[in-house]
Amino acid sequence: MALILALTAVALPLAVAPRKARAQGADSVVACETLIAARRIDAAAGGGGPAPSEAGCRRIPRSAIGAVEQRALIGGAPYECMTIADGGRCLWIVP
């Protein structure tokens, strides 16, 4: 029983640690008009390098992001289409 508690105490902080965004800056995110464009950028940025450019995508300030309108899960990666201040329709945020 003590062994299970010890393993839980070690594993729990690792399981709830925040995921680091690979294609994002501290004060801005990459937002795309289509989910496929967001997915392409996420896949290409997997090496940890700078996010590549894709038609219909741009950097926006984090402060302009509003509520989630749509969600999708592709290959285990979560994507959210979020309202953007003065934006009209939602944009897909690259995780």
Protein Blocks (a to p, Z undefined) as FASTA:
>chain_A
ZZmmmmmmmmmmmmmpccddfkbcfkbccddfbfklmmmmmmmmmnopacdddehiacdd
fklpccdfbdcdeehiacdddddehklpacdddZZ
